[in-house]
Every structure is written in C-alpha cells, then in structure tokens.
Amino acid sequence: MVTSDPKAQSEAPVCSSRGCRNTAAWMLLWRNPRIHGSDRVKRWAACEEHEPTLREFLTARGFPCETQRLP
Ligand SMILES: [Zn+2]
C-alpha cells in the first residue's frame, strides 16, 4: 500500500475527529472533486464512535467516500 502519511505506517492510527484520542478502527478514503484530481485521495482515520459522524460530514458535502476496516 502506498501512503504519503508517515504516521500511518508505524503505529495504529488515532481517530481524526477533533479532540478524540481513540485508536482508529476505520479508514475513510475521500476526496473533494472540486479541488482534488481523481488520483488524489485523502485519508481520515476514525474510531468506531466517530466513523458515522465523519462519513456523514463527507457525504453531506457530496464528496466520494469509501470506508475500509482497519486490521
Ligand atoms: Zn473518535
């Protein structure tokens, strides 16, 4: 897997939700079609609790979004 985020390679990622320090159980892959090309994918880590919140935030804006379960 290719990643540009060095943090994602060492330890388990922490939830991207503001103020949340939980270990992420999900990875959200998304992009803003208005500013990102189709080859540019942003990654957000999310814990069990915040995965629906973060996904809703993205889909409400019409951003293509895909969730992957982390091991
Ligand atoms: Zn969280």
N, CA, C, O and the ligand as a Tripos MOL2 file, in Angstrom:
@<TRIPOS>MOLECULE
protein
  285   283    72     0     0
PROTEIN
NO_CHARGES

@<TRIPOS>ATOM
      1 N           0.8490   -1.1910    0.0000 N.3       1 MET1
      2 CA          0.0000    0.0000    0.0000 C.3       1 MET1
      3 C           0.8910    1.2510    0.0000 C.2       1 MET1
      4 O           1.9250    1.2860    0.6670 O.2       1 MET1
      5 N           0.4900    2.2410   -0.7310 N.am      2 VAL2
      6 CA          1.2360    3.4890   -0.7990 C.3       2 VAL2
      7 C           0.5410    4.5180    0.0740 C.2       2 VAL2
      8 O          -0.6700    4.7210   -0.0230 O.2       2 VAL2
      9 N           1.3150    5.1580    0.9200 N.am      3 THR3
     10 CA          0.7360    6.2300    1.7220 C.3       3 THR3
     11 C           1.7330    7.3710    1.8370 C.2       3 THR3
     12 O           2.9420    7.1470    1.8990 O.2       3 THR3
     13 N           1.2300    8.5780    1.8630 N.am      4 SER4
     14 CA          2.0960    9.7390    2.0000 C.3       4 SER4
     15 C           2.2050   10.1820    3.4480 C.2       4 SER4
     16 O           2.9670   11.0950    3.7690 O.2       4 SER4
     17 N           1.4460    9.5380    4.3180 N.am      5 ASP5
     18 CA          1.4290    9.9240    5.7140 C.3       5 ASP5
     19 C           2.3420    8.9930    6.5140 C.2       5 ASP5
     20 O           2.0150    7.8200    6.6900 O.2       5 ASP5
     21 N           3.4720    9.4910    6.9970 N.am      6 PRO6
     22 CA          4.4160    8.6150    7.7060 C.3       6 PRO6
     23 C           3.8420    8.0460    8.9960 C.2       6 PRO6
     24 O           4.2510    6.9720    9.4360 O.2       6 PRO6
     25 N           2.8950    8.7610    9.6060 N.am      7 LYS7
     26 CA          2.3120    8.2840   10.8490 C.3       7 LYS7
     27 C           1.5220    6.9970   10.6420 C.2       7 LYS7
     28 O           1.4410    6.1480   11.5300 O.2       7 LYS7
     29 N           0.9430    6.8730    9.4500 N.am      8 ALA8
     30 CA          0.0900    5.7200    9.1830 C.3       8 ALA8
     31 C           0.8860    4.4300    9.1030 C.2       8 ALA8
     32 O           0.3130    3.3400    9.1330 O.2       8 ALA8
     33 N           2.2000    4.5480    9.0030 N.am      9 GLN9
     34 CA          2.9940    3.3440    8.7900 C.3       9 GLN9
     35 C           3.4800    2.7270   10.0880 C.2       9 GLN9
     36 O           3.6850    1.5150   10.1550 O.2       9 GLN9
     37 N           3.6690    3.5410   11.1240 N.am     10 SER10
     38 CA          4.2390    2.9940   12.3480 C.3      10 SER10
     39 C           3.1720    2.3810   13.2460 C.2      10 SER10
     40 O           2.9550    1.1690   13.2230 O.2      10 SER10
     41 N           2.5090    3.2200   14.0360 N.am     11 GLU11
     42 CA          1.5600    2.6910   14.9970 C.3      11 GLU11
     43 C           0.1440    2.6870   14.4350 C.2      11 GLU11
     44 O          -0.1120    3.1470   13.3220 O.2      11 GLU11
     45 N          -0.7510    2.1600   15.2290 N.am     12 ALA12
     46 CA         -2.1590    2.2250   14.8500 C.3      12 ALA12
     47 C          -2.5790    3.6890   14.8060 C.2      12 ALA12
     48 O          -2.2490    4.4500   15.7160 O.2      12 ALA12
     49 N          -3.2900    4.0940   13.7770 N.am     13 PRO13
     50 CA         -3.6850    5.4990   13.6510 C.3      13 PRO13
     51 C          -4.7130    5.8930   14.7090 C.2      13 PRO13
     52 O          -5.4810    5.0680   15.2020 O.2      13 PRO13
     53 N          -4.6990    7.1750   15.0350 N.am     14 VAL14
     54 CA         -5.6390    7.7300   16.0080 C.3      14 VAL14
     55 C          -6.7670    8.4080   15.2390 C.2      14 VAL14
     56 O          -6.5550    8.9540   14.1560 O.2      14 VAL14
     57 N          -7.9410    8.3680   15.8010 N.am     15 CYS15
     58 CA         -9.1390    8.9580   15.1940 C.3      15 CYS15
     59 C          -8.8990   10.4220   14.7910 C.2      15 CYS15
     60 O          -8.2890   11.1890   15.5360 O.2      15 CYS15
     61 N          -9.3860   10.7930   13.6090 N.am     16 SER16
     62 CA         -9.2050   12.1490   13.1020 C.3      16 SER16
     63 C         -10.2120   13.1370   13.6760 C.2      16 SER16
     64 O         -10.0780   14.3450   13.4780 O.2      16 SER16
     65 N         -11.2010   12.6410   14.3740 N.am     17 SER17
     66 CA        -12.2120   13.5290   14.9270 C.3      17 SER17
     67 C         -11.5810   14.4490   15.9660 C.2      17 SER17
     68 O         -10.7220   14.0260   16.7390 O.2      17 SER17
     69 N         -12.0120   15.7060   15.9780 N.am     18 ARG18
     70 CA        -11.3970   16.7070   16.8340 C.3      18 ARG18
     71 C         -11.4790   16.3080   18.3090 C.2      18 ARG18
     72 O         -12.5620   16.0270   18.8250 O.2      18 ARG18
     73 N         -10.3340   16.2850   18.9780 N.am     19 GLY19
     74 CA        -10.2980   16.0050   20.4020 C.3      19 GLY19
     75 C         -10.3790   14.5360   20.7660 C.2      19 GLY19
     76 O         -10.3120   14.1870   21.9440 O.2      19 GLY19
     77 N         -10.5220   13.6730   19.7800 N.am     20 CYS20
     78 CA        -10.6590   12.2410   20.0530 C.3      20 CYS20
     79 C          -9.2930   11.5710   19.9900 C.2      20 CYS20
     80 O          -8.5410   11.7650   19.0350 O.2      20 CYS20
     81 N          -8.9760   10.7750   21.0190 N.am     21 ARG21
     82 CA         -7.6850   10.0920   21.0660 C.3      21 ARG21
     83 C          -7.8390    8.5840   20.9290 C.2      21 ARG21
     84 O          -6.9040    7.8330   21.2110 O.2      21 ARG21
     85 N          -8.9970    8.1450   20.5030 N.am     22 ASN22
     86 CA         -9.2340    6.7070   20.3540 C.3      22 ASN22
     87 C          -8.4210    6.1440   19.1940 C.2      22 ASN22
     88 O          -8.1090    6.8420   18.2300 O.2      22 ASN22
     89 N          -8.0940    4.8890   19.3140 N.am     23 THR23
     90 CA         -7.4480    4.1930   18.2030 C.3      23 THR23
     91 C          -8.4810    4.0000   17.0890 C.2      23 THR23
     92 O          -9.6220    3.6110   17.3370 O.2      23 THR23
     93 N          -8.0550    4.2800   15.8730 N.am     24 ALA24
     94 CA         -8.9800    4.1920   14.7530 C.3      24 ALA24
     95 C          -9.2680    2.7380   14.3850 C.2      24 ALA24
     96 O          -8.3770    1.8890   14.3960 O.2      24 ALA24
     97 N         -10.5160    2.4770   14.0640 N.am     25 ALA25
     98 CA        -10.9200    1.1530   13.5910 C.3      25 ALA25
     99 C         -11.2620    1.2010   12.0980 C.2      25 ALA25
    100 O         -11.4020    0.1650   11.4490 O.2      25 ALA25
    101 N         -11.3910    2.4040   11.5750 N.am     26 TRP26
    102 CA        -11.7860    2.5960   10.1780 C.3      26 TRP26
    103 C         -10.8740    3.6050    9.5160 C.2      26 TRP26
    104 O         -10.3190    4.4880   10.1700 O.2      26 TRP26
    105 N         -10.7280    3.4650    8.2130 N.am     27 MET27
    106 CA        -10.0400    4.4720    7.4210 C.3      27 MET27
    107 C         -11.0300    4.9560    6.3620 C.2      27 MET27
    108 O         -11.5870    4.1680    5.5980 O.2      27 MET27
    109 N         -11.2310    6.2710    6.3390 N.am     28 LEU28
    110 CA        -12.0990    6.8570    5.3240 C.3      28 LEU28
    111 C         -11.2250    7.4140    4.2010 C.2      28 LEU28
    112 O         -10.3290    8.2240    4.4340 O.2      28 LEU28
    113 N         -11.5020    6.9690    3.0010 N.am     29 LEU29
    114 CA        -10.7830    7.4510    1.8210 C.3      29 LEU29
    115 C         -11.7350    8.3510    1.0570 C.2      29 LEU29
    116 O         -12.8080    7.9200    0.6360 O.2      29 LEU29
    117 N         -11.3420    9.5880    0.8830 N.am     30 TRP30
    118 CA        -12.2660   10.5370    0.2650 C.3      30 TRP30
    119 C         -11.4930   11.5810   -0.5010 C.2      30 TRP30
    120 O         -10.2730   11.6940   -0.3790 O.2      30 TRP30
    121 N         -12.2170   12.3370   -1.2860 N.am     31 ARG31
    122 CA        -11.6090   13.4820   -1.9590 C.3      31 ARG31
    123 C         -12.6840   14.5060   -2.2680 C.2      31 ARG31
    124 O         -13.8710   14.1910   -2.3470 O.2      31 ARG31
    125 N         -12.2410   15.7250   -2.4380 N.am     32 ASN32
    126 CA        -13.1190   16.8050   -2.8640 C.3      32 ASN32
    127 C         -12.9520   16.9550   -4.3690 C.2      32 ASN32
    128 O         -11.9070   17.4200   -4.8240 O.2      32 ASN32
    129 N         -13.9590   16.5700   -5.1530 N.am     33 PRO33
    130 CA        -13.8010   16.5770   -6.6190 C.3      33 PRO33
    131 C         -13.5060   17.9690   -7.1750 C.2      33 PRO33
    132 O         -12.9740   18.1030   -8.2770 O.2      33 PRO33
    133 N         -13.8510   18.9990   -6.4120 N.am     34 ARG34
    134 CA        -13.6170   20.3640   -6.9110 C.3      34 ARG34
    135 C         -12.1500   20.7740   -6.8210 C.2      34 ARG34
    136 O         -11.6810   21.5780   -7.6260 O.2      34 ARG34
    137 N         -11.4210   20.2250   -5.8440 N.am     35 ILE35
    138 CA        -10.0130   20.6320   -5.6980 C.3      35 ILE35
    139 C          -9.0340   19.4770   -5.8610 C.2      35 ILE35
    140 O          -7.8380   19.6980   -6.0450 O.2      35 ILE35
    141 N          -9.5370   18.2380   -5.7930 N.am     36 HIS36
    142 CA         -8.6480   17.0900   -5.9100 C.3      36 HIS36
    143 C          -8.8970   16.3670   -7.2250 C.2      36 HIS36
    144 O         -10.0450   16.1770   -7.6270 O.2      36 HIS36
    145 N          -7.8310   15.9670   -7.8910 N.am     37 GLY37
    146 CA         -7.9700   15.1070   -9.0560 C.3      37 GLY37
    147 C          -8.3720   13.7070   -8.6260 C.2      37 GLY37
    148 O          -8.3590   13.3870   -7.4380 O.2      37 GLY37
    149 N          -8.7260   12.8780   -9.5890 N.am     38 SER38
    150 CA         -9.2220   11.5380   -9.2530 C.3      38 SER38
    151 C          -8.1310   10.6480   -8.6560 C.2      38 SER38
    152 O          -8.4300    9.6170   -8.0550 O.2      38 SER38
    153 N          -6.8640   11.0450   -8.8210 N.am     39 ASP39
    154 CA         -5.7800   10.2440   -8.2630 C.3      39 ASP39
    155 C          -5.3840   10.7090   -6.8690 C.2      39 ASP39
    156 O          -4.4840   10.1440   -6.2480 O.2      39 ASP39
    157 N          -6.0600   11.7350   -6.3870 N.am     40 ARG40
    158 CA         -5.6990   12.3310   -5.1060 C.3      40 ARG40
    159 C          -6.7350   11.9120   -4.0720 C.2      40 ARG40
    160 O          -7.8860   12.3450   -4.1290 O.2      40 ARG40
    161 N          -6.3330   11.0810   -3.1400 N.am     41 VAL41
    162 CA         -7.2730   10.5820   -2.1440 C.3      41 VAL41
    163 C          -6.7980   10.9770   -0.7560 C.2      41 VAL41
    164 O          -5.6490   10.7370   -0.3880 O.2      41 VAL41
    165 N          -7.6920   11.5830    0.0060 N.am     42 LYS42
    166 CA         -7.3890   11.9560    1.3820 C.3      42 LYS42
    167 C          -7.7770   10.8010    2.2880 C.2      42 LYS42
    168 O          -8.6980   10.0410    1.9870 O.2      42 LYS42
    169 N          -7.0620   10.6760    3.4070 N.am     43 ARG43
    170 CA         -7.3290    9.5820    4.3340 C.3      43 ARG43
    171 C          -7.6240   10.1430    5.7100 C.2      43 ARG43
    172 O          -6.8640   10.9450    6.2520 O.2      43 ARG43
    173 N          -8.7320    9.7110    6.2580 N.am     44 TRP44
    174 CA         -9.0690   10.0520    7.6310 C.3      44 TRP44
    175 C          -9.2080    8.7710    8.4090 C.2      44 TRP44
    176 O          -9.8930    7.8410    7.9820 O.2      44 TRP44
    177 N          -8.5540    8.7220    9.5540 N.am     45 ALA45
    178 CA         -8.7560    7.5940   10.4500 C.3      45 ALA45
    179 C          -9.9570    7.9000   11.3410 C.2      45 ALA45
    180 O         -10.1980    9.0530   11.6990 O.2      45 ALA45
    181 N         -10.6960    6.8720   11.6910 N.am     46 ALA46
    182 CA        -11.8820    7.0790   12.5260 C.3      46 ALA46
    183 C         -12.0540    5.9140   13.4860 C.2      46 ALA46
    184 O         -11.8450    4.7560   13.1220 O.2      46 ALA46
    185 N         -12.4390    6.2360   14.7250 N.am     47 CYS47
    186 CA        -12.7590    5.1830   15.6840 C.3      47 CYS47
    187 C         -14.1900    4.7090   15.4280 C.2      47 CYS47
    188 O         -14.9050    5.2730   14.6000 O.2      47 CYS47
    189 N         -14.5930    3.6640   16.1520 N.am     48 GLU48
    190 CA        -15.9510    3.1180   15.9760 C.3      48 GLU48
    191 C         -17.0050    4.2050   16.1850 C.2      48 GLU48
    192 O         -18.0030    4.2740   15.4660 O.2      48 GLU48
    193 N         -16.7600    5.0420   17.1790 N.am     49 GLU49
    194 CA        -17.7480    6.0370   17.5630 C.3      49 GLU49
    195 C         -17.9080    7.1220   16.5030 C.2      49 GLU49
    196 O         -19.0240    7.5720   16.2400 O.2      49 GLU49
    197 N         -16.8060    7.5430   15.8940 N.am     50 HIS50
    198 CA        -16.8550    8.7040   15.0120 C.3      50 HIS50
    199 C         -16.9170    8.3680   13.5280 C.2      50 HIS50
    200 O         -17.0550    9.2680   12.6990 O.2      50 HIS50
    201 N         -16.8170    7.1030   13.1850 N.am     51 GLU51
    202 CA        -16.8700    6.7450   11.7560 C.3      51 GLU51
    203 C         -18.1640    7.2470   11.1010 C.2      51 GLU51
    204 O         -18.1000    7.8270   10.0180 O.2      51 GLU51
    205 N         -19.3420    7.0420   11.7220 N.am     52 PRO52
    206 CA        -20.5600    7.5480   11.0860 C.3      52 PRO52
    207 C         -20.5830    9.0730   10.9750 C.2      52 PRO52
    208 O         -21.0640    9.6250    9.9860 O.2      52 PRO52
    209 N         -20.0610    9.7400   11.9970 N.am     53 THR53
    210 CA        -20.0510   11.2030   12.0040 C.3      53 THR53
    211 C         -19.1820   11.7550   10.8850 C.2      53 THR53
    212 O         -19.5840   12.6620   10.1570 O.2      53 THR53
    213 N         -17.9770   11.1900   10.7600 N.am     54 LEU54
    214 CA        -17.0550   11.6700    9.7350 C.3      54 LEU54
    215 C         -17.5770   11.3310    8.3350 C.2      54 LEU54
    216 O         -17.4630   12.1360    7.4110 O.2      54 LEU54
    217 N         -18.1440   10.1420    8.1900 N.am     55 ARG55
    218 CA        -18.6610    9.7500    6.8790 C.3      55 ARG55
    219 C         -19.8270   10.6550    6.4770 C.2      55 ARG55
    220 O         -19.9580   11.0400    5.3150 O.2      55 ARG55
    221 N         -20.6740   10.9880    7.4620 N.am     56 GLU56
    222 CA        -21.8030   11.8660    7.1850 C.3      56 GLU56
    223 C         -21.3230   13.2600    6.7700 C.2      56 GLU56
    224 O         -21.8780   13.8800    5.8630 O.2      56 GLU56
    225 N         -20.2840   13.7340    7.4530 N.am     57 PHE57
    226 CA        -19.6950   15.0310    7.1300 C.3      57 PHE57
    227 C         -19.2780   15.0680    5.6610 C.2      57 PHE57
    228 O         -19.5110   16.0590    4.9700 O.2      57 PHE57
    229 N         -18.6690   13.9990    5.1960 N.am     58 LEU58
    230 CA        -18.1720   13.9500    3.8250 C.3      58 LEU58
    231 C         -19.3020   13.7740    2.8170 C.2      58 LEU58
    232 O         -19.3520   14.4720    1.8040 O.2      58 LEU58
    233 N         -20.2060   12.8410    3.0970 N.am     59 THR59
    234 CA        -21.2750   12.5720    2.1280 C.3      59 THR59
    235 C         -22.2530   13.7470    2.0560 C.2      59 THR59
    236 O         -22.8560   13.9940    1.0110 O.2      59 THR59
    237 N         -22.4070   14.4710    3.1700 N.am     60 ALA60
    238 CA        -23.2880   15.6400    3.1570 C.3      60 ALA60
    239 C         -22.7640   16.7110    2.2060 C.2      60 ALA60
    240 O         -23.5270   17.5240    1.6850 O.2      60 ALA60
    241 N         -21.4510   16.6990    1.9900 N.am     61 ARG61
    242 CA        -20.8450   17.6560    1.0670 C.3      61 ARG61
    243 C         -20.7170   17.0950   -0.3430 C.2      61 ARG61
    244 O         -20.1970   17.7600   -1.2400 O.2      61 ARG61
    245 N         -21.1860   15.8910   -0.5290 N.am     62 GLY62
    246 CA        -21.1470   15.2920   -1.8490 C.3      62 GLY62
    247 C         -19.7880   14.7710   -2.2570 C.2      62 GLY62
    248 O         -19.5150   14.5800   -3.4420 O.2      62 GLY62
    249 N         -18.9110   14.5370   -1.2440 N.am     63 PHE63
    250 CA        -17.5870   14.0170   -1.5610 C.3      63 PHE63
    251 C         -17.6470   12.4990   -1.6900 C.2      63 PHE63
    252 O         -18.2620   11.8340   -0.8560 O.2      63 PHE63
    253 N         -17.0200   11.9450   -2.7210 N.am     64 PRO64
    254 CA        -16.9400   10.4970   -2.8020 C.3      64 PRO64
    255 C         -16.1500    9.9630   -1.6070 C.2      64 PRO64
    256 O         -15.0780   10.4740   -1.2830 O.2      64 PRO64
    257 N         -16.6830    8.9480   -0.9660 N.am     65 CYS65
    258 CA        -16.1110    8.4740    0.2840 C.3      65 CYS65
    259 C         -16.2090    6.9560    0.3660 C.2      65 CYS65
    260 O         -17.2270    6.3570    0.0180 O.2      65 CYS65
    261 N         -15.1280    6.3580    0.8340 N.am     66 GLU66
    262 CA        -15.0880    4.9000    0.9490 C.3      66 GLU66
    263 C         -14.5220    4.5670    2.3190 C.2      66 GLU66
    264 O         -13.5600    5.1970    2.7550 O.2      66 GLU66
    265 N         -15.0950    3.5980    2.9980 N.am     67 THR67
    266 CA        -14.5640    3.2150    4.3080 C.3      67 THR67
    267 C         -13.9030    1.8560    4.2100 C.2      67 THR67
    268 O         -14.3860    0.9430    3.5400 O.2      67 THR67
    269 N         -12.7750    1.7550    4.9060 N.am     68 GLN68
    270 CA        -12.0670    0.4830    4.9760 C.3      68 GLN68
    271 C         -11.8820    0.1170    6.4340 C.2      68 GLN68
    272 O         -11.4970    0.9510    7.2540 O.2      68 GLN68
    273 N         -12.1620   -1.1430    6.7490 N.am     69 ARG69
    274 CA        -11.9330   -1.6530    8.1040 C.3      69 ARG69
    275 C         -10.4390   -1.8070    8.3070 C.2      69 ARG69
    276 O          -9.7460   -2.3800    7.4670 O.2      69 ARG69
    277 N          -9.9440   -1.2940    9.4260 N.am     70 LEU70
    278 CA         -8.5270   -1.4820    9.7280 C.3      70 LEU70
    279 C          -8.3400   -2.8150   10.4420 C.2      70 LEU70
    280 O          -9.2320   -3.2550   11.1670 O.2      70 LEU70
    281 N          -7.2160   -3.4500   10.2520 N.am     71 PRO71
    282 CA         -6.9800   -4.7510   10.8920 C.3      71 PRO71
    283 C          -6.8520   -4.6400   12.4030 C.2      71 PRO71
    284 O          -6.6520   -5.6470   13.0810 O.2      71 PRO71
    285 ZN        -13.1140    9.1290   17.5140 Zn       72 ZN72
@<TRIPOS>BOND
     1     1     2 1
     2     2     3 1
     3     3     4 2
     4     3     5 am
     5     5     6 1
     6     6     7 1
     7     7     8 2
     8     7     9 am
     9     9    10 1
    10    10    11 1
    11    11    12 2
    12    11    13 am
    13    13    14 1
    14    14    15 1
    15    15    16 2
    16    15    17 am
    17    17    18 1
    18    18    19 1
    19    19    20 2
    20    19    21 am
    21    21    22 1
    22    22    23 1
    23    23    24 2
    24    23    25 am
    25    25    26 1
    26    26    27 1
    27    27    28 2
    28    27    29 am
    29    29    30 1
    30    30    31 1
    31    31    32 2
    32    31    33 am
    33    33    34 1
    34    34    35 1
    35    35    36 2
    36    35    37 am
    37    37    38 1
    38    38    39 1
    39    39    40 2
    40    39    41 am
    41    41    42 1
    42    42    43 1
    43    43    44 2
    44    43    45 am
    45    45    46 1
    46    46    47 1
    47    47    48 2
    48    47    49 am
    49    49    50 1
    50    50    51 1
    51    51    52 2
    52    51    53 am
    53    53    54 1
    54    54    55 1
    55    55    56 2
    56    55    57 am
    57    57    58 1
    58    58    59 1
    59    59    60 2
    60    59    61 am
    61    61    62 1
    62    62    63 1
    63    63    64 2
    64    63    65 am
    65    65    66 1
    66    66    67 1
    67    67    68 2
    68    67    69 am
    69    69    70 1
    70    70    71 1
    71    71    72 2
    72    71    73 am
    73    73    74 1
    74    74    75 1
    75    75    76 2
    76    75    77 am
    77    77    78 1
    78    78    79 1
    79    79    80 2
    80    79    81 am
    81    81    82 1
    82    82    83 1
    83    83    84 2
    84    83    85 am
    85    85    86 1
    86    86    87 1
    87    87    88 2
    88    87    89 am
    89    89    90 1
    90    90    91 1
    91    91    92 2
    92    91    93 am
    93    93    94 1
    94    94    95 1
    95    95    96 2
    96    95    97 am
    97    97    98 1
    98    98    99 1
    99    99   100 2
   100    99   101 am
   101   101   102 1
   102   102   103 1
   103   103   104 2
   104   103   105 am
   105   105   106 1
   106   106   107 1
   107   107   108 2
   108   107   109 am
   109   109   110 1
   110   110   111 1
   111   111   112 2
   112   111   113 am
   113   113   114 1
   114   114   115 1
   115   115   116 2
   116   115   117 am
   117   117   118 1
   118   118   119 1
   119   119   120 2
   120   119   121 am
   121   121   122 1
   122   122   123 1
   123   123   124 2
   124   123   125 am
   125   125   126 1
   126   126   127 1
   127   127   128 2
   128   127   129 am
   129   129   130 1
   130   130   131 1
   131   131   132 2
   132   131   133 am
   133   133   134 1
   134   134   135 1
   135   135   136 2
   136   135   137 am
   137   137   138 1
   138   138   139 1
   139   139   140 2
   140   139   141 am
   141   141   142 1
   142   142   143 1
   143   143   144 2
   144   143   145 am
   145   145   146 1
   146   146   147 1
   147   147   148 2
   148   147   149 am
   149   149   150 1
   150   150   151 1
   151   151   152 2
   152   151   153 am
   153   153   154 1
   154   154   155 1
   155   155   156 2
   156   155   157 am
   157   157   158 1
   158   158   159 1
   159   159   160 2
   160   159   161 am
   161   161   162 1
   162   162   163 1
   163   163   164 2
   164   163   165 am
   165   165   166 1
   166   166   167 1
   167   167   168 2
   168   167   169 am
   169   169   170 1
   170   170   171 1
   171   171   172 2
   172   171   173 am
   173   173   174 1
   174   174   175 1
   175   175   176 2
   176   175   177 am
   177   177   178 1
   178   178   179 1
   179   179   180 2
   180   179   181 am
   181   181   182 1
   182   182   183 1
   183   183   184 2
   184   183   185 am
   185   185   186 1
   186   186   187 1
   187   187   188 2
   188   187   189 am
   189   189   190 1
   190   190   191 1
   191   191   192 2
   192   191   193 am
   193   193   194 1
   194   194   195 1
   195   195   196 2
   196   195   197 am
   197   197   198 1
   198   198   199 1
   199   199   200 2
   200   199   201 am
   201   201   202 1
   202   202   203 1
   203   203   204 2
   204   203   205 am
   205   205   206 1
   206   206   207 1
   207   207   208 2
   208   207   209 am
   209   209   210 1
   210   210   211 1
   211   211   212 2
   212   211   213 am
   213   213   214 1
   214   214   215 1
   215   215   216 2
   216   215   217 am
   217   217   218 1
   218   218   219 1
   219   219   220 2
   220   219   221 am
   221   221   222 1
   222   222   223 1
   223   223   224 2
   224   223   225 am
   225   225   226 1
   226   226   227 1
   227   227   228 2
   228   227   229 am
   229   229   230 1
   230   230   231 1
   231   231   232 2
   232   231   233 am
   233   233   234 1
   234   234   235 1
   235   235   236 2
   236   235   237 am
   237   237   238 1
   238   238   239 1
   239   239   240 2
   240   239   241 am
   241   241   242 1
   242   242   243 1
   243   243   244 2
   244   243   245 am
   245   245   246 1
   246   246   247 1
   247   247   248 2
   248   247   249 am
   249   249   250 1
   250   250   251 1
   251   251   252 2
   252   251   253 am
   253   253   254 1
   254   254   255 1
   255   255   256 2
   256   255   257 am
   257   257   258 1
   258   258   259 1
   259   259   260 2
   260   259   261 am
   261   261   262 1
   262   262   263 1
   263   263   264 2
   264   263   265 am
   265   265   266 1
   266   266   267 1
   267   267   268 2
   268   267   269 am
   269   269   270 1
   270   270   271 1
   271   271   272 2
   272   271   273 am
   273   273   274 1
   274   274   275 1
   275   275   276 2
   276   275   277 am
   277   277   278 1
   278   278   279 1
   279   279   280 2
   280   279   281 am
   281   281   282 1
   282   282   283 1
   283   283   284 2
@<TRIPOS>SUBSTRUCTURE
     1 MET1         2 RESIDUE 1 A MET
     2 VAL2         6 RESIDUE 1 A VAL
     3 THR3        10 RESIDUE 1 A THR
     4 SER4        14 RESIDUE 1 A SER
     5 ASP5        18 RESIDUE 1 A ASP
     6 PRO6        22 RESIDUE 1 A PRO
     7 LYS7        26 RESIDUE 1 A LYS
     8 ALA8        30 RESIDUE 1 A ALA
     9 GLN9        34 RESIDUE 1 A GLN
    10 SER10       38 RESIDUE 1 A SER
    11 GLU11       42 RESIDUE 1 A GLU
    12 ALA12       46 RESIDUE 1 A ALA
    13 PRO13       50 RESIDUE 1 A PRO
    14 VAL14       54 RESIDUE 1 A VAL
    15 CYS15       58 RESIDUE 1 A CYS
    16 SER16       62 RESIDUE 1 A SER
    17 SER17       66 RESIDUE 1 A SER
    18 ARG18       70 RESIDUE 1 A ARG
    19 GLY19       74 RESIDUE 1 A GLY
    20 CYS20       78 RESIDUE 1 A CYS
    21 ARG21       82 RESIDUE 1 A ARG
    22 ASN22       86 RESIDUE 1 A ASN
    23 THR23       90 RESIDUE 1 A THR
    24 ALA24       94 RESIDUE 1 A ALA
    25 ALA25       98 RESIDUE 1 A ALA
    26 TRP26      102 RESIDUE 1 A TRP
    27 MET27      106 RESIDUE 1 A MET
    28 LEU28      110 RESIDUE 1 A LEU
    29 LEU29      114 RESIDUE 1 A LEU
    30 TRP30      118 RESIDUE 1 A TRP
    31 ARG31      122 RESIDUE 1 A ARG
    32 ASN32      126 RESIDUE 1 A ASN
    33 PRO33      130 RESIDUE 1 A PRO
    34 ARG34      134 RESIDUE 1 A ARG
    35 ILE35      138 RESIDUE 1 A ILE
    36 HIS36      142 RESIDUE 1 A HIS
    37 GLY37      146 RESIDUE 1 A GLY
    38 SER38      150 RESIDUE 1 A SER
    39 ASP39      154 RESIDUE 1 A ASP
    40 ARG40      158 RESIDUE 1 A ARG
    41 VAL41      162 RESIDUE 1 A VAL
    42 LYS42      166 RESIDUE 1 A LYS
    43 ARG43      170 RESIDUE 1 A ARG
    44 TRP44      174 RESIDUE 1 A TRP
    45 ALA45      178 RESIDUE 1 A ALA
    46 ALA46      182 RESIDUE 1 A ALA
    47 CYS47      186 RESIDUE 1 A CYS
    48 GLU48      190 RESIDUE 1 A GLU
    49 GLU49      194 RESIDUE 1 A GLU
    50 HIS50      198 RESIDUE 1 A HIS
    51 GLU51      202 RESIDUE 1 A GLU
    52 PRO52      206 RESIDUE 1 A PRO
    53 THR53      210 RESIDUE 1 A THR
    54 LEU54      214 RESIDUE 1 A LEU
    55 ARG55      218 RESIDUE 1 A ARG
    56 GLU56      222 RESIDUE 1 A GLU
    57 PHE57      226 RESIDUE 1 A PHE
    58 LEU58      230 RESIDUE 1 A LEU
    59 THR59      234 RESIDUE 1 A THR
    60 ALA60      238 RESIDUE 1 A ALA
    61 ARG61      242 RESIDUE 1 A ARG
    62 GLY62      246 RESIDUE 1 A GLY
    63 PHE63      250 RESIDUE 1 A PHE
    64 PRO64      254 RESIDUE 1 A PRO
    65 CYS65      258 RESIDUE 1 A CYS
    66 GLU66      262 RESIDUE 1 A GLU
    67 THR67      266 RESIDUE 1 A THR
    68 GLN68      270 RESIDUE 1 A GLN
    69 ARG69      274 RESIDUE 1 A ARG
    70 LEU70      278 RESIDUE 1 A LEU
    71 PRO71      282 RESIDUE 1 A PRO
    72 ZN72       285 GROUP 0 **** ****
